[in-house]
């Protein structure tokens, strides 16, 4: 049976004031409105709840039995309403879920987690496998994920986004690669074997899509899920790897690889942060978005 929660506010006021007129004054309602609400409560509980004794309304045993639960429930609702407008990262135990491409994890997560550990030690962060673009809106709308990071993709008006960075593609190869002396030309780039990093099992990458638009095609000999794996693969052969420049720079500090310019001009890659319009003003989501933007800024600073 459905019941208007406002009736319990009236119930608490009558219990506290012991008088319908006083309760009406406290609630800024008319006396008939309070009496009408009390009538609905009496029907619901099948009990008088309050019995008039002189000028006072005395609670029945049933009213006395439920008042503590009613007040606790009203208190929890009040806390919920306050917390919906406020967010205290230092004490929050909230869990957040991100949809993040595997190749971006080592780029964003270390700085983000370092910041969270200092400012919000009890918050839990989960970086999930990249959500399919066709499922992105539903996942954000349902709350399965709080934020998503991906390249610029078409979305409806229900999905909001902001650009975290604009990156350019580069070629990664082992040191002393013979094709890099002095520079890599387009014909050689297209002829050599390539490693493709993708979370999908089929379909072209962004760079292959852009190459096809200008009538060019390269030879993909290996498809793998992680950029670090791809970088390690090319250490001992003449295969090439195409990556965003910032990611390539990070891996070049870890492995014996070199970075070279693309032999053909391709559009820069925009990396965007996505969230649902329903949480645009929600304090916790807004806070995490800001931390994500700061993390993206920090990754651009020279070390």
QUICOR-V552079 format. One record per residue. N is the residue number from 1. SS is DSSP state (a for helix, b for strand, c for the rest). PSI is psi in radians with two decimals (NA if undefined). OMEGA is omega in whole degrees, -180 to 180 (NA if undefined). Layout:
N_SS_PSI_OMEGA, N_SS_PSI_OMEGA
//
This chain:
1_c_2.23_179, 2_c_2.52_179, 3_c_2.45_180, 4_c_2.11_-179, 5_c_-0.39_178, 6_a_-0.42_178, 7_a_-0.57_-179, 8_a_-0.43_172, 9_a_-0.73_177, 10_a_-0.76_179, 11_a_-0.82_-179, 12_a_-0.69_-179, 13_a_-0.76_178, 14_a_-0.75_180, 15_a_-0.74_-177, 16_a_-0.76_-174, 17_a_-0.43_-180, 18_c_0.36_-175, 19_c_2.29_-177, 20_a_-0.69_-180, 21_a_-0.79_179, 22_a_-0.69_179, 23_a_-0.72_178, 24_a_-0.69_180, 25_a_-0.75_180, 26_a_-0.67_-177, 27_a_-0.09_-177, 28_c_0.74_177, 29_c_2.88_176, 30_c_2.72_179, 31_a_-0.74_177, 32_a_-0.63_-180, 33_a_-0.71_179, 34_a_-0.73_179, 35_a_-0.68_178, 36_a_-0.74_178, 37_a_-0.71_178, 38_a_-0.65_178, 39_a_-0.73_178, 40_a_-0.69_179, 41_a_-0.69_179, 42_a_-0.68_178, 43_a_-0.74_-178, 44_a_-0.79_-177, 45_a_-0.16_-176, 46_c_0.81_-178, 47_c_2.64_-179, 48_c_-0.49_180, 49_c_-0.86_178, 50_b_2.35_179, 51_b_2.29_-178, 52_b_2.23_173, 53_b_1.75_-174, 54_c_-2.17_178, 55_c_0.07_-176, 56_b_2.68_174, 57_b_1.90_-177, 58_b_2.32_-179, 59_b_2.51_175, 60_c_2.97_176, 61_a_-0.64_179, 62_a_-0.76_179, 63_a_-0.73_179, 64_a_-0.55_-177, 65_a_-0.51_-174, 66_a_-0.17_-173, 67_a_-0.70_-179, 68_a_-0.74_179, 69_a_-0.69_179, 70_a_-0.79_-179, 71_a_-0.65_178, 72_a_-0.71_179, 73_a_-0.73_178, 74_a_-0.64_178, 75_a_-0.76_-180, 76_a_-0.66_176, 77_a_-0.71_179, 78_a_-0.75_178, 79_a_-0.73_180, 80_a_-0.75_-180, 81_a_-0.68_179, 82_a_-0.78_-178, 83_a_-0.43_178, 84_a_-0.35_-180, 85_a_-0.16_-177, 86_c_2.75_176, 87_c_2.14_-180, 88_c_1.65_-176, 89_c_-0.54_-176, 90_c_-0.57_-177, 91_c_-0.14_-175, 92_c_2.51_174, 93_c_0.41_-177, 94_c_2.60_175, 95_b_2.35_178, 96_b_2.57_178, 97_b_2.25_-180, 98_b_2.50_168, 99_b_1.97_-171, 100_b_2.25_178, 101_c_2.40_-177, 102_a_-0.60_-179, 103_a_-0.29_-180, 104_a_-0.27_-178, 105_a_-0.92_-178, 106_a_-0.21_-179, 107_a_-0.76_-175, 108_a_-0.70_-169, 109_a_-0.70_-178, 110_a_-0.81_-179, 111_a_-0.71_179, 112_a_-0.82_-178, 113_a_-0.60_177, 114_a_-0.73_179, 115_a_-0.76_-179, 116_a_-0.65_-179, 117_a_-0.56_-179, 118_a_-0.71_-173, 119_a_-0.39_-174, 120_c_1.21_-172, 121_c_-0.33_-177, 122_c_0.02_179, 123_c_2.44_178, 124_b_2.32_-179, 125_b_2.30_180, 126_b_2.14_176, 127_b_1.94_-175, 128_b_2.88_174, 129_c_2.49_-179, 130_c_2.22_179, 131_c_2.45_177, 132_c_2.49_-176, 133_a_-0.55_179, 134_a_-0.32_-179, 135_a_-0.09_-172, 136_a_-0.86_-176, 137_a_-0.76_-180, 138_a_-0.69_-180, 139_a_-0.68_178, 140_a_-0.70_-179, 141_a_-0.67_-178, 142_a_-0.26_-177, 143_c_0.09_176, 144_c_-0.61_172, 145_c_2.57_-179, 146_c_-0.66_-179, 147_b_2.72_174, 148_b_2.53_176, 149_b_2.15_-177, 150_b_3.05_174, 151_b_3.01_-179, 152_c_2.09_-179, 153_c_2.71_178, 154_c_2.27_180, 155_c_2.83_178, 156_c_3.10_179, 157_c_-0.20_178, 158_c_-0.24_-179, 159_b_2.21_178, 160_b_2.70_-180, 161_b_2.78_176, 162_b_2.60_-178, 163_b_2.22_177, 164_b_-0.65_-180, 165_b_2.84_175, 166_b_2.04_-172, 167_b_2.81_177, 168_c_2.66_-180, 169_b_2.50_177, 170_b_2.94_178, 171_b_2.33_178, 172_b_2.34_180, 173_b_2.87_177, 174_b_2.74_177, 175_c_2.55_-180, 176_c_0.53_177, 177_c_2.25_-175, 178_a_-0.45_-179, 179_a_-0.11_-177, 180_a_0.36_-176, 181_c_1.79_1, 182_c_-0.61_-177, 183_c_2.74_178, 184_c_2.15_178, 185_c_2.88_-175, 186_a_-0.73_-178, 187_a_-0.73_179, 188_a_-0.70_179, 189_a_-0.76_-178, 190_a_-0.47_-177, 191_a_-0.62_-176, 192_c_2.80_177, 193_b_2.53_-179, 194_b_2.64_170, 195_b_2.28_178, 196_b_2.23_177, 197_b_2.11_-179, 198_c_2.49_175, 199_c_-0.19_179, 200_c_2.65_-178, 201_c_-0.37_179, 202_c_2.97_177, 203_c_2.72_-178, 204_c_2.69_173, 205_c_3.04_179, 206_a_-0.73_-179, 207_a_-0.64_178, 208_a_-0.64_177, 209_a_-0.77_-180, 210_a_-0.66_177, 211_a_-0.72_-179, 212_a_-0.49_180, 213_a_-0.42_178, 214_c_0.34_173, 215_c_0.41_-178, 216_c_2.60_179, 217_c_2.41_178, 218_c_2.96_-176, 219_b_1.92_178, 220_b_2.01_-179, 221_b_-0.35_-180, 222_b_2.33_176, 223_b_2.19_-180, 224_b_2.99_-172, 225_c_-0.46_-171, 226_c_2.42_-178, 227_a_-0.63_179, 228_a_-0.71_177, 229_a_-0.76_-180, 230_a_-0.70_179, 231_a_-0.67_179, 232_a_-0.58_180, 233_a_-0.75_-173, 234_a_-0.02_-178, 235_a_-0.53_-172, 236_a_0.41_178, 237_c_-3.06_-177, 238_c_0.31_178, 239_c_2.70_180, 240_b_2.73_179, 241_b_2.30_178, 242_b_2.17_-177, 243_b_2.80_168, 244_b_2.54_-173, 245_a_-0.72_-178, 246_a_-0.71_178, 247_a_-0.71_179, 248_a_-0.70_180, 249_a_-0.67_179, 250_a_-0.79_-178, 251_a_-0.48_180, 252_a_-0.36_176, 253_c_-0.31_-177, 254_c_-0.52_-172, 255_c_2.85_-177, 256_c_1.22_-178, 257_b_2.78_178, 258_b_2.72_180, 259_b_2.35_-178, 260_b_2.67_178, 261_b_2.64_173, 262_c_2.43_180, 263_c_0.02_178, 264_c_2.53_-178, 265_c_2.10_177, 266_c_2.71_-180, 267_c_2.58_175, 268_c_2.76_-179, 269_b_2.14_175, 270_b_2.16_176, 271_b_2.17_-173, 272_b_2.64_175, 273_b_2.25_-175, 274_b_2.49_174, 275_b_2.84_-178, 276_b_2.57_-178, 277_a_-0.47_-179, 278_a_-0.43_-179, 279_a_0.26_-177, 280_c_-0.66_-178, 281_c_0.10_180, 282_c_2.16_-171, 283_a_-0.76_-177, 284_a_-0.79_-180, 285_a_-0.70_179, 286_a_-0.69_179, 287_a_-0.80_-179, 288_a_-0.67_177, 289_a_-0.74_180, 290_a_-0.69_178, 291_a_-0.62_179, 292_a_-0.71_179, 293_a_-0.71_178, 294_a_-0.72_179, 295_a_-0.71_179, 296_a_-0.64_178, 297_a_-0.71_-179, 298_a_-0.59_-178, 299_c_-0.32_-179, 300_c_-0.21_-178, 301_c_2.42_179, 302_c_2.53_179, 303_c_NA_NA
//
